[in-house]
Every structure is written in structure tokens, then in C-alpha cells.
Amino acid sequence: MINLKMLKQSTIVHLCFAISYFTSGLLLNFVQAILYFGLKPFNKKLYRQINYYLSYSFYSQLVFMAEWWAGSTMSLYVKKDEYEKFYGKEHGYLIMNHSYEIDWLMGWQFCDGIGVLGNCKAYAKKSIQYLPPIGWMWKFSEFVFLERSFEKDKEIIKKQISELCDYPDPVWLLLTPEGTRYTKTKHEASVNFAKEKNLPILKHHLTPRTRGFTTSLQFFRGKIPAIYNIQLAFEKESKTPPTLTSLLYGKPVHAHMYIERIPVENIPEDEAEATKWMHDLFVTKDKMQDSFLNTGDFFLQSGVERVEAFTSRPRIYSLLNTLGWVVITLTPMLYYLLGLLLSGKLLYFSIGCIIFAAFFVLLQKSIGMSKISQGSSYGTEKK
């Protein structure tokens, strides 16, 4: 009888997942490229509708790893009436804390549940667009790539917000105003920055950078109806750290996600007031995080109105999609690679070893990119 725990911890199994994931990503990139240059100039709407499923097919493989492979669960704190009426049925602008290695994946897991995963967009560093397959996927999916120069980024934001608001189906655009993941070193720099600028001192977050938000706000007002304030937390005493490595090894995590829908018309139009609104929002988010870390409850010590939790259930599509790609990619790839290894010729054997090693390095590099210690320093600079 197969020991499922040992199977999930097997390097060979992880390598097979990497082969399937990266090979499928490159195949999807190839299809995207053909459609980007061959279809989009003539029928942008149809291109975007097809690209939704191409993007979903790639992203959902990681959702599969979180939900089906690791068995992770998520407690959602959302007003039920708004959830049923609005979620997944309108364009949304997401503001999320950037505290964990897998906060983005938990966001994807939620978005899969409401049927918008293929249209999840985000602000990202321009350099990422050159990294296959994820960067190419994002490039063909019209992510907002920034150069970290405000004058250039303002024009990029204007253009891309206009493009995204024109999508035929709901788009969810993610902004992490902290700019980088929380670490103690970055937090110390953030506190010093806040003191110098007479801004609120945050305990569990970095001081938000607001220019990206206020710039975007002026372009999406009247087009995106709501801002979704997302607060993510994991239990402090959990034995399993919320990391990609934990999920890859089949170790489940339990995420707690609070989501508040805020109509855009409730946000001040004046830039200075909108900036203050963002800082006030992060003061509230900080209180919620402090309450959760102290008591395991977002609301007990934060003063925020209590919202009852419910547990999200995984959809079967991510499972079926991943199994499909495993069959499509692993069957020919393993046949070819094992043929090289068992050929009896040193050259072919060496080529096979190099290819296996390349996939293993890609897997480790991808995990490394999400580690908190590898996060950008952006967000702690004193601009």
C-alpha cells in the first residue's frame, strides 16, 4: 500500500510536478503568443475571453497544490448578502496586507471559489515580465508592470487601468500598498519613515505607499465600483508555517481571510484626503491583525464589526485541470527523458540528467522568489 505522506514528501514526485507545471506553462505561453499577435489586434474581446481560460489553466495548478494536494482550508469573514450579490460579478480593486509567503496564493484560492481566477491581475515589477512562464503569462494577460519611477508609472497606470476596465468579464486587480513583504528589518525602517513623516506607527504592517493607489483611483473611479479590503492571517501557534514548501510537502495550512467591500464613491476624491483614507485603513488593518495574533479573532480587540466565518470549499476544476496536464505533459516528457537516461550512451545520459536538474532548479528558484527573505526592499525607501 502506498504511503501517501511519503509520496507527498518525495523529491521525485515534486520533480514530476515541476515538469508538468513548467512544461504546461510554456505551452500555454506559446498559445498566448499566437493569439496576442494573431487575434488581439482584430478581436480584443474574444482574445481576453480565451486568455481567461489559458491563465486559469496555469494558475489553478497552484490552487490544486494548496487545496487538493496539501488539503489547506480557509475561513472567510464576508457579509453573506454582499458575497452573493457582488463577489465575482463586478470589477474589483483589491487592497491586501503583504505579510506571508503565500498570501497571493490564498488570494488565488479565494478567487477560484468565486470564478474570477483567470482574470486576476496585479501590479508587478517590470523585470518579472521577462521570466518564463509566469512573467510571460502576466505580460499576455495585461498586468500592470511598473518601473519604480513615478512619472513613468503614472502613464503606465493610466493606460493599463483603462485597458482592464474595458474587459468583458469581471477583473480583480490586486495592490499591496506596503510594496514588499513584512520583515522585522523592513518594519524598523518603516517605523522610522513614519516618524519622520508624522504618519501612524503600525505594529504589524509596513507604512503603505499611497501614490500608486491615489493615481489609480482617479482613473478607475466610475469604472470599478468597489474596493475590496482584504486582511489575511494565519494562527501564530500553527505547527505548519504558511510557505510554498509546506504546501509542496502536502502539509495543510489554515488561512483566515476577512474581506470588506467598500463602494468607490465612499473614497474621498481629493488626493490628500484619499491618502489619509489609506493610512486610516491600515490603522484598522493593524488593529485587526493585532487582535487576531493576540486572541485568534479579528474582531475581539479591534473594534471592527464582527462578521461570522464560513469555510470555503474547493472546486473540482483545479483538480481536473492539473490531472489533465499531468497526463498531457508527463507521459511524453518522462518517456523522452527516461529514454535518454537508459540509452546506454554517456552523452544522452548527461543530457537527461541536465534536463532533470534544470527542472529541479526551476522549482527551487520559483519557491525562492516567494520567500519573505527574498522580497524587494521597495516600500522601505524614504522617498
N, C-alpha and C positions, 0 to 999 in steps of 0.2 A: 504494500500500500504506500502511495506517495505521501511523504511528509510535506504538507502544504507550507509549513513555516520554513523548512529548509529550502523548499523550492523558491519562495519569495526572497530568500537571502542569497540565492545562488548567483554568482558573478556571470555564469553562462546565460542564465535567464535574463539578467539585466542587459547583457550584451545583445541578446536577441531583441529585446525591447528597443534598444538604441538603433539597431539595424533597421527595424521596421519603422521607427519614428522618423529617423533622418532620411531614409530612402523615400518614404511616403511624402515627406515634406518637399523633397527635391522634385518629385513627380508632380506634386500639386503646384509648385513654383513654375514648372515648365508649362502646365496648362494655363496658369495665371498669365504668364508672359505672352502666350499666344493670344489670349483674349484681351489683354491690356492693349496690345498694339493692333490686333486684328478686329476687335469688336467694339471696344470702348469709344473710339472716335466716331462711330456710326450709331451706336445704341448704348448710351451710358447706363440707362435704367436696367436693361437686360444684363449688361456686364456686372452690375452691382448685385443683381439678384442671383446670378450664377456664382459670383465670388463669395456670397454669403455661405454657400454650401461647401465651397473649397476651403474657406477659412475654418468653418465649423469642423470639417473632417480632420483638420490638423490640431486645432485647439482641444477638441474633445478627447483626444488620446491622453492628454494630461489630466483631464477631468476623470477619465476612466481610472487612471492611476490613483487619484485621490479617493474616489468613491467606491469603485468596484475592487481594485487591487488591494488598497490599504483598508477599505471599509470605514473611511472617515465620515463623521457626521457633522451637521451644522444646525445650531439653534438660531432661528430667525426671530428677531423682535421687530415686527412690522404691523402697522394698523391694518387689520384684515379687510376693511371696507376699501381702503386705498389700494391695497395689494391686488384685489380682484378687479378694481376699476381701471387702474392706471399702469401697473407694473407690466412691462413688456409690450405696452400698447401705445407708447409715445416716445419721442426723443427724450433722452435724459442726460444731464451733466452731473457726473459723479465726483464727489469730494470725499477722499478716503485717507485715513491715517496710514502711515508707511512704517509700521513697527516690526513686521515679521518677514521672514524669508519667503513665505508662501502667501502673503496677503493677496497678491494678484491672482493666484490660483484659486483661492477661496472666492474671490470675486467672480472668476470664470465659472466656478461650480454653481454659484447663485444664478448667474446669467443664463447658464444652460437650463436651469429649472424654469425660467420664465420665457425661454425661447428667443433670446437675443444674442447668444454666444457668438454667432458668426458675424455679427455687426458690432462687436465690442472694439472700441478704438481707444487710443491713449496718446498723451504727449510723451515723446521719447527723444533721446539724444540722436542727432543726425547720423552719427557714426554707426548706429545699430542697423540702419537700413542696408548696409553692405555685408551683413553677416547672414549667410545662408544657414538653414532655410527660414528661420524666424524673421530675420530682418527683411528678406525679400518678400515674405508673406505680408508683413506690415506695410511695406512700400506699395505693393499692388493693392492693398486694402485701404490706402489713403489715410494712414496715420498722420498725426501732426508731429513732424520732425523739426526740432528746434536746434539752433546753432549757439545758444547761450549768449547771443548778442541781441539786446532788446530791440534795437532799431530794425534789425533783420527779422527777428522773431515776430514782431508786430505785424509785418506784412504777411508772413507765413501763416500766422494765426487767422488773420482776416480772410485769406484765400481758402484755407482748409476748413474753417468753420462754415463758410458759405457752401463749400462742396458737401460737407457732411449733413448740413441741414436740408440739402436737396435730395437726400436718399429717399427711395420709395417706401422703405420699411424702417421701423424704429432703430435708431442708433444710440448706443450708450457710450459717452466719451468720458474717460477717466482722467482726473487731475489729482496728483498727490502734491499738495501745496508745500509740504515740507521739503520736497526736492530730492531727498535721499533718505535711506532708512535710518532709523534711530539707533545710535550707539552712545555710550557714555561720553566718549570724546567729542562727538558732534554735538551732544546736548550741552556740554560745558561751553563750547563755542557759541552755541545758540543762546544760552543764558546771557553770556557777555554781550552779544549783539543786542538782545532785547533790553538790557540795562542801558546800553549806550543810546538806544533809540526811544527809550521810555515806553516800551511795549510790555504787554503782560508776560510774566515769567511762567513758563509752562513746566510741569513736572515730568510728564510722560511723552511729550511731543517736542519737536523742533519748532521754532518760530516759523509760521507759514510765510512763504514768499507770495506776495499778492498781485504782482503786476501781470502775471500770466492770466490770473482769474479776472481781474478788472478789465484787461484788454479783451479777453474772450467775451466777457459779459456784454460789452457794447455791440458785439457782432452777432451774438446768438439771441439777444433779447427779442422777443416776439416770434422766434422760430423754434426755440427749445422751451417747452412750457414749464419744466421743473428741474430743480437741483435736488439730487439725492445725497443726503449727508450719511456717510457710512462709517460706523465705528466697529472695528474688528478687535476681538480679544481672545486669547487662549488662557486657560486656567494656569495660574502661576505654579501650582504644585504638580502639574501634569508630569508623568514619568517619560512621556514621549515628546521631544522637542518638535515644534512646528517647522520642519525643514523638508526639503525635497528628498534628502537622503532617507529620512524616516518613512516617507511615502513609498519610495522605491523599494525599501526593505519590507514593505507590507505592514508597517506599524501605523495604526489609525490615530488620528488626532480629532479633537472635538472643538470646532470653531464656534464662537458666539458672535453674531453679526446683528447690530442694530442699524436700521435704515429708516431715515426720516425724509419724507417727500416735502420739499419746500417750493411752492409756486414762485417762479422767477419774478413776478410782479411784487413779491414781498421783499425783494432785494433793492436797496437804495440805488437810484440812478447816478447820483453824484459819486465820483471816483473815490474821494476821501471817505465818504460815508460807507461805500461798498468795501473799502479796505478795512475800516473799523468793524464792519459786519463780519468779515472773515476772521479777524483776530478774536472777536467775541465768540464766534462759533468754535474756535479752537480752545477757548477757555472752557466752554461747556464740554467739548470732547475730552479735555484733560480731566475734568471732574468725573465724567463717566468712566474713564479708564482707571482713575484712582479708586473709585467706588468698586469697580469690578475686581481689581487686584487686591483690594482690602477685604471684600466680602463675597466675591463671586457673583455679584449682582450689579448691573449697570446703574440701577435706579436708587438703591438704598441710601446712598450718601451724596448723590449728585444733584438732587432737586429736580431731575428730569421726570416728566410724566411717565408712569410705568406703562409698558406695552408687554402683553403676555407673549411668551415664546411659543413657537411651534417648530417641529423638526422637518427639514426639507427631505424629500425622498428622491433618490437618484432616478433619472430617466434611463430607459434601456438603450437609447440611441448611441450613447458613448460606448457602451459595451459592444454593440453590434458593429459599430464603425471600426473600433480597434481590432476586433476579431477578424473583420474583413481585410484590414490592412496587413495583419499578421499572415494571413493565407496568401495574399497577393504578393507581398514583398519577401517574406522569409522563405517561401518554397523555392523560388528561383535563386535567391541570394545564397542560401545555405547550400543548395545543390552546386552552385558555381564555386563557392569558397571551399567547401569540403573536397570538391574535385581537385582544386589546386593543392590542398594540404595532403591529399592521398595520392597525388600523381606520381610520386616517387622521384620527381625531379626537383633538385635543390632550388632552382630559380622560381618555379611555380609555388613551391612550398613557402619560399621567402615572401613572394607577392601576397599569398594568402594570409600569412602572419601579419604583414604590414597593413592589409585592409582591416583585419580584425582589430589590430592595435589602434588604427585610425578611428574606428567607431567607438572604441573604449575611451580614447582621449576626448572625442567629441562629447560623449556622455558626461565625463568628469568636468569638462570645460563649461558645459551648459549648467551643471549643478553649481559650479563655482561662480558663475555670473549672478546667481540669485543669492549667494551668501551675503549676509549682512556685512561681513568684514571686507567684501569686495565692492561695497556700494560707493557711489560717487560722492565726492566732497561737496558737490553743488548743494546749496541750501545753507551752508555754514559760512559762506563767503560774506564779507562785510561790504556790501555794495550800497 
